[in-house]
Amino acid sequence: MASIPPDDDAAAAENGYGYGNGNGNGPAPRPPPAKRPRSVISAAQIRAEFEHHEAGVARVNNGSFGCCPSSLLDAQARWQRLFIAQPDDFYFHALQPGLRRSRAAVAGLVNAGDVAEVSLVDNATTAAAIVLQHAAWSFAEGRFSRGDAVLMLHYAYGAVKKSIHAYVARAGATVVEVPLPFPVASADAIIAEFRAALDVAKAGGRKVRLAVIDHITSMPSVVIPVKELVAICREEGVDKVFIDAAHSIGQVPVDVRDIGADFYTSNLHKWFFCPPAVAFLHTRKDDPIASQLHHPVVSHEYGNGLPMESGWIGTRDYSAQLVVPESIDFVNRFEGGIEGIRSRNHEKVIEMGKMLAEAWGTFLGTPPELCGSMVMVGLPGCLGVESDDDAMRMRTMLRKDFMVEVPIYYNSRRVEAQEMAKDKNGDAVTGYVRISHQVYNVTEDYEKLRDAVNKLVADGFTSSKLRPSQKGAKSGNDGLMNIAANQHSVGRYVVADYLDVDRRDSQRCGVI
């Protein structure tokens, strides 16, 4: 019979993974301890764990896809071989105990009240689909009224923004965006903008059914004061709060009970070293909505609760979801465990960000207290980044010509009365790099980025040189759904009529 690598059920229970009853419910255990014989990981061992990274590349973009050490890849391979060796035995005897083991590890990691509150999914985008699908059903089935509001940050992740429109805008919701300032001066500025947008959402007696709030925004990267915003939502009568925390686990402390949201999701493959793709969705078990959530892929476990539905969505590779306890073993090899990793990454990314800003005559896009292990650094204004396409083409050039992997952000939106920040030469800073720091990074990675940008400036480069000629050039939006054809301004807010995706009727859903 298949057993759970590397531990059997009894050993897993002894180590605190705890299965509870057959559905994996029961009190949340503490995270499993590190394997005691191991000493603190050395610099040489860290290099060995990541020697599969492509040599010569300054990889300062952990934020997009994360990283996975060799020891976790080996653990994943053991699960994959177990499945391939005897799939029936794996499915009937090893898969669900292994998933319960991982769910228990996550529950302890984030201070969930019960293992039953944790579902494992592929990524935060899938978790968003689960929550937004339920909201769409609530509109379709009459629990919500057409025109009720859904609130989201302007800097919400692009896929989640599109999911909001695909699920709830087409079902009849009014979508209200919070136009956050950037560069950001303080958490208070974020809170003020959130309150103002919430007032817009509630205008005319409209009910706010859902607030979607990032814990750490992706681009630009800002740590959002989620606990404070959740409290505001409670005060103002917002029905439900969903925290999209794709980047949080491994960057900032996470205590789901302290934060107090209805739904909380985070990826474990970005900053917690798991192989792609694995994330969790936390929902309080005492919330009646928990029994109404369903995985968007309907399979044989439909109706048995979200943890079980998510634990089988058909034949696929579940190995990434099965190695969460081993990822905890890995982080516990570092001094201070995950807390120590977070602290050192934060200190180093701020140090490297300041080094770059000084070299380029610019500044950080956020104060250090609003950064985790990522920080935004202004590029010299003379580079002339004037669009998202400019930013992407420059990012591609840095990858191909300089072997530097880093995202570039075009700052196209400003809150009213906020002036565009300028560099030391008086040029407006419209482009920013988002640098990450993870345990495998070294100072030379950031120096390589610094020198690449300095060379571009010295050579008189501007982003316009990478633009295709107008003749025969197609819009970057060609082929995309036309979801915002009619835009206009109402005060400080952008209003757009969003068309139904399939245009089966002429109804339009107002978006603010």
Salt bridges, closest charged atoms under 4 A:
ASP7 OD2 - ARG101 NH2 3.46
GLU49 OE2 - ARG333 NH1 2.78
ASP89 OD1 - HIS93 NE2 3.73
ASP114 OD2 - LYS285 NZ 3.10
GLU117 OE1 - HIS282 NE2 2.79
ASP122 OD1 - ARG316 NH2 2.51
GLU141 OE1 - ARG143 NH1 2.62
ASP148 OD2 - ARG209 NE 2.77
GLU177 OE1 - HIS154 ND1 2.85
GLU177 OE2 - LYS161 NZ 3.76
GLU193 OE2 - ARG492 NH2 2.84
GLU235 OE1 - ARG195 NH2 3.81
GLU236 OE1 - LYS202 NZ 2.70
ASP239 OD2 - ARG209 NH1 2.72
ASP258 OD1 - LYS227 NZ 2.95
ASP262 OD2 - ARG234 NH1 3.05
ASP262 OD1 - LYS240 NZ 3.70
ASP262 OD1 - ARG284 NH1 3.71
ASP286 OD1 - ARG284 NE 3.49
ASP287 OD2 - LYS240 NZ 2.68
GLU309 OE2 - HIS294 ND1 2.69
GLU326 OE2 - ARG101 NH2 2.50
GLU351 OE1 - LYS348 NZ 3.50
GLU386 OE1 - ARG467 NH2 3.34
ASP390 OD1 - ARG393 NH2 3.26
ASP390 OD2 - ARG467 NH2 2.61
GLU405 OE2 - ARG395 NE 3.42
GLU405 OE1 - ARG399 NE 2.55
ASP451 OD1 - ARG450 NE 2.85
ASP459 OD2 - LYS455 NZ 2.69
ASP502 OD2 - ARG170 NH2 3.51
ASP502 OD2 - ARG504 NE 2.52
